[in-house]
Amino acid sequence: MNFHPQRLMTLPALLLCGLTAHVHAQTVVLDSFGPGDAVDGWPSLLYQSASGRQDVAIPFTLSSATTIQSILTSIDGLGGVTLGILARQGAVPTGAAWLYSSHLANPTANSLLTPTGWTLAAGTYWLAAVADNGFSGSWQSGTDDYTANWAYTNSAGAWQEVTTQFTGLPAARITVTAVPEPASFGLLGAGVLLVAAASRRKTAQQANASQQG
């Protein structure tokens, strides 16, 4: 049986490719749209005017540390609205500050937000939309089928839980990538070093063969 060091050295390369693919794999952690990107449910008003206001927040859970790659929503309206992430500690948001947020001007249904640097630990969160003064619009539900409780503010600005069995969550899709654990970084580093060593060895062998020839 012949032993081939070159074949053995391809194993770190395969490991490196596998780990890299795992690190960059995208996962959907929330999808309250109907089939495809359909919206076919009760619209939740989003507004702030002299008569009062209404904001909306829907819950989602992360099982591990992740970086948010994109947020698709069915928010549609005129004016400005802030879309962002709040920590969740109860049935409704409780005055928590934004963990991350982005300001949307005149959003249209099924518009995509692709934030940068929105990294979250494992836990439960709110995806919330808060209307600017003068904003008038809605956040359409993806379906009338009940999926989970969510929250909205009444005209006085106090958050209330929505528990009706006839209204689905406002439509949103959150796509994330996993944040590598320290052990994964170590394996990636080891793979890089071994692949580099294999490349240097091959180059040296080719140089020796050329000199001997």
C-alpha positions as CSV (number, residue, x, y, z in Angstrom):
1,M,0.0,0.0,0.0
2,N,1.5,3.3,-1.1
3,F,1.3,6.3,1.3
4,H,0.6,9.6,-0.4
5,P,1.2,12.7,1.8
6,Q,-0.3,14.9,-0.8
7,R,-3.6,13.1,-0.5
8,L,-3.5,13.3,3.3
9,M,-2.9,17.1,3.1
10,T,-6.1,17.6,1.1
11,L,-8.1,16.7,4.2
12,P,-7.5,20.1,5.9
13,A,-8.5,21.8,2.7
14,L,-11.8,19.9,2.7
15,L,-12.3,20.7,6.4
16,L,-11.6,24.3,5.7
17,C,-14.1,24.4,2.9
18,G,-16.7,22.7,5.0
19,L,-16.2,25.1,8.0
20,T,-16.3,28.1,5.7
21,A,-19.6,26.9,4.2
22,H,-21.1,26.4,7.6
23,V,-20.1,29.8,8.8
24,H,-21.7,31.5,5.8
25,A,-24.8,29.3,5.7
26,Q,-28.0,31.5,5.9
27,T,-31.0,30.5,8.0
28,V,-34.5,31.9,8.2
29,V,-35.4,32.4,11.8
30,L,-38.8,34.1,11.2
31,D,-41.2,33.9,8.3
32,S,-44.7,35.1,8.8
33,F,-45.5,35.6,5.1
34,G,-48.0,33.4,3.4
35,P,-46.8,31.0,0.6
36,G,-44.0,32.7,-1.2
37,D,-44.1,36.4,-0.3
38,A,-47.9,36.5,0.0
39,V,-49.8,38.9,2.3
40,D,-53.4,37.8,2.8
41,G,-54.4,38.8,6.3
42,W,-55.6,41.7,8.5
43,P,-53.5,44.9,8.1
44,S,-52.2,46.4,11.3
45,L,-52.2,50.2,11.2
46,L,-49.0,52.1,11.7
47,Y,-49.4,55.8,12.2
48,Q,-48.6,58.9,14.4
49,S,-50.9,61.9,14.1
50,A,-52.7,64.5,16.2
51,S,-55.3,61.8,17.0
52,G,-52.7,59.4,18.5
53,R,-50.4,56.7,17.3
54,Q,-50.0,52.9,16.8
55,D,-46.7,51.0,16.6
56,V,-46.3,47.2,16.0
57,A,-43.9,44.6,17.4
58,I,-43.6,40.9,16.6
59,P,-41.6,38.3,18.5
60,F,-38.8,36.0,17.3
61,T,-36.3,33.7,18.9
62,L,-32.6,33.0,18.2
63,S,-31.2,29.6,19.3
64,S,-27.6,30.7,18.8
65,A,-25.6,33.8,18.2
66,T,-26.3,35.2,14.7
67,T,-25.8,38.1,12.4
68,I,-28.9,39.4,10.7
69,Q,-28.4,39.5,6.9
70,S,-31.8,40.7,5.8
71,I,-35.3,41.7,7.0
72,L,-38.2,41.6,4.6
73,T,-41.5,43.2,5.7
74,S,-44.9,44.1,4.3
75,I,-44.8,47.6,5.8
76,D,-46.3,50.2,3.4
77,G,-46.9,53.9,4.0
78,L,-46.1,57.5,3.6
79,G,-43.6,59.2,5.8
80,G,-40.9,57.8,8.1
81,V,-40.9,54.7,10.2
82,T,-38.1,53.1,12.3
83,L,-37.7,49.4,12.0
84,G,-35.4,47.6,14.5
85,I,-34.7,45.1,17.2
86,L,-35.7,45.3,20.8
87,A,-34.8,42.8,23.6
88,R,-37.9,40.8,24.7
89,Q,-38.5,40.3,28.4
90,G,-42.3,39.9,28.6
91,A,-45.5,39.8,26.7
92,V,-45.0,43.4,25.3
93,P,-42.0,45.7,24.8
94,T,-41.3,47.5,28.1
95,G,-39.5,50.8,27.2
96,A,-36.3,49.1,26.1
97,A,-33.9,51.0,23.9
98,W,-33.2,49.9,20.3
99,L,-30.5,47.2,20.0
100,Y,-30.4,48.0,16.3
101,S,-32.6,50.1,14.1
102,S,-32.9,51.6,10.6
103,H,-35.0,54.5,9.4
104,L,-37.3,53.8,6.4
105,A,-38.7,56.6,4.3
106,N,-41.9,55.9,2.5
107,P,-41.5,52.1,2.7
108,T,-43.3,49.9,0.2
109,A,-44.6,46.4,0.7
110,N,-42.0,43.7,0.5
111,S,-39.1,46.1,0.7
112,L,-35.8,44.5,1.9
113,L,-33.6,45.8,4.6
114,T,-30.0,44.5,4.5
115,P,-28.3,45.8,7.7
116,T,-24.6,45.7,8.5
117,G,-23.2,44.6,11.9
118,W,-26.5,43.5,13.5
119,T,-25.2,40.7,15.6
120,L,-27.4,39.2,18.4
121,A,-26.8,36.6,21.1
122,A,-29.2,33.6,21.5
123,G,-32.4,34.8,23.1
124,T,-35.9,36.3,22.4
125,Y,-36.4,39.6,20.6
126,W,-39.0,42.0,19.1
127,L,-38.9,43.1,15.5
128,A,-40.6,46.5,16.0
129,A,-41.9,49.3,13.7
130,V,-42.3,52.7,15.3
131,A,-44.0,55.5,13.3
132,D,-42.6,59.0,13.0
133,N,-44.9,62.0,13.5
134,G,-47.0,62.2,10.3
135,F,-46.4,58.6,9.2
136,S,-49.5,56.9,7.9
137,G,-49.4,53.3,6.8
138,S,-49.9,49.6,7.7
139,W,-48.1,46.3,8.3
140,Q,-50.0,43.6,6.5
141,S,-50.4,40.2,8.0
142,G,-49.1,37.3,5.9
143,T,-52.2,35.1,6.7
144,D,-55.3,35.1,8.8
145,D,-54.0,31.9,10.5
146,Y,-52.9,32.4,14.1
147,T,-49.2,31.9,14.6
148,A,-48.2,33.7,17.8
149,N,-49.0,36.6,20.0
150,W,-47.7,40.0,19.0
151,A,-48.0,43.6,20.3
152,Y,-49.2,47.0,19.3
153,T,-49.5,50.4,21.0
154,N,-52.8,52.1,21.7
155,S,-53.5,55.7,20.8
156,A,-51.9,56.7,24.1
157,G,-48.7,54.9,23.2
158,A,-49.0,52.0,25.7
159,W,-48.1,48.6,24.4
160,Q,-50.8,45.9,24.4
161,E,-50.6,42.2,23.6
162,V,-52.6,40.8,20.6
163,T,-53.9,37.3,21.4
164,T,-56.7,37.0,18.9
165,Q,-56.9,33.6,17.2
166,F,-58.0,35.1,13.9
167,T,-55.1,37.3,13.1
168,G,-51.6,36.1,11.9
169,L,-48.4,37.9,12.6
170,P,-47.6,40.9,10.5
171,A,-45.6,39.6,7.6
172,A,-41.8,39.5,8.0
173,R,-38.9,37.3,7.1
174,I,-35.6,37.5,9.0
175,T,-32.5,35.8,7.5
176,V,-29.4,35.3,9.5
177,T,-26.0,33.7,9.5
178,A,-24.4,31.9,12.4
179,V,-21.6,33.6,14.4
180,P,-18.7,31.1,14.6
181,E,-17.8,29.8,18.0
182,P,-14.1,30.3,19.1
183,A,-13.5,26.6,18.5
184,S,-14.6,27.0,14.9
185,F,-12.1,29.9,14.4
186,G,-9.4,27.6,15.8
187,L,-10.2,24.9,13.3
188,L,-10.3,27.4,10.5
189,G,-6.9,28.7,11.5
190,A,-5.5,25.2,11.7
191,G,-6.9,24.4,8.3
192,V,-5.4,27.5,6.8
193,L,-1.9,26.6,8.2
194,L,-2.0,23.0,7.1
195,V,-3.2,24.0,3.6
196,A,-0.4,26.6,3.4
197,A,2.1,24.0,4.6
198,A,0.9,21.6,1.9
199,S,1.2,24.3,-0.8
200,R,4.8,25.1,0.3
201,R,5.8,21.5,0.3
202,K,4.4,21.0,-3.2
203,T,6.2,24.1,-4.5
204,A,9.5,22.8,-2.9
205,Q,9.0,19.4,-4.5
206,Q,8.4,20.9,-7.9
207,A,11.5,23.1,-7.6
208,N,13.7,20.1,-6.6
209,A,12.3,18.1,-9.5
210,S,13.1,20.9,-11.9
211,Q,16.6,21.2,-10.6
212,Q,17.2,17.5,-10.8
213,G,15.8,17.5,-14.3
